[in-house]
Amino acid sequence: MSDRNHEQYMRAEACALSGDVEGLGVIAASGTDLSALLFEAAASGKGRTLSTLIQAGVPLNVLDASGRTPLDVAREAGEKECAEMIRRGGGRHSFDVVRR
């Protein structure tokens, strides 16, 4: 990750943690990939961060290196509330994303 990307990622993380939907939306619109932050929040039950990411319009149907979506990751981690939040936001399981 370049220094600029790392800086943007750290800024995005701060926005997500503080609930700054507008700031996070600006960062996402700049093309910064926020999928790592999304997967981390899904796996570790960080509901506030996840909610901010969803409200900012961060894509939910991305695949990680193992071919899983954030919904898959939340379910596998036993984070039922996060999984439901992702599902309500339009997130799908990997088998639904891959079939499209």
N, C-alpha and C positions, 0 to 999 in steps of 0.2 A: 504494500500500500504506500503510495507516495505521501510526502509530508502534507500536501494540500488535501488529499483524500482523508488522511488521518485527522487533520484539523476539522474538516467538515463532519466527519463521523463523530468526533468528540463533541462538536457543537450540536449535532443532531441528538446525541445521547442526553445532553443537558436539557435540550428543549423537551424531549420526551419525558424525562424525569420530572420536569417542572410543570408539565401539562401545557406547554406552549405550542398549540396546534398550528397557529399561523407561522411561527418561526420554522417549525418542522416542515410545513408545507412548502415554504420557500426553499429550504435545503433540498427537499425531495424533487422539486421542480427544476433545480439546477442540474439534475442528473446524477446526484450522489446516490450510490447504491446503499439502501438502508436495510437490505434483507438480513444481514448478520444481526443487526439490532432487533429486528422482528423475530428471528429464530431464537435469540437469547431470551427475549421477553416471554415467548411462548413456552420455552422449556423450563424457565425458572419461576413461572407464576407471577411475573411482574405486570399485574393487571393495569395499573395506571399508565405505565409505559406503553403497553399494548393498545390501550384505549386511545392514547394520543396518536400513535402511529396509524391506527385505523381511521380516526377522524381526519388526519392529515392526508388521507388518500394513498398511503403506501400500499403498493400491490400485495395482495394476500396469497395469490396463487402462484408463487415462485417455488422452485425446487432447489433443495440443497444438494450437495455433492452426492448424497445417498439416494436422491430422487424423492425426498419427502417434502411435503408442504408444511407450513407452520401449524396447520391444523393437525397433521399427523404427529408432529413433534410434541405439541401440547398434550395430545391424547396419550402418546407413549410415555410421557413424563408424569402422567396422572394429574395434570393440571386441567381439571374439568371446567372450571370457570373460564379459564383462558380459551380453552377449546370452543366453548359455547360463544364467547365473545367473537372469536375469529369466524365461526360459522355464521353468526348473525350479521357480521360485516361482509359476508360474501365469500369467505374462504371455503375451499373444497379439499377433499382428500386427494392424494397424489393420483390414484387410479382414475379419478374424474378429470383431473387436469391433463393427464397423459393421453386419455382417449379423445380429447377434443381435436 
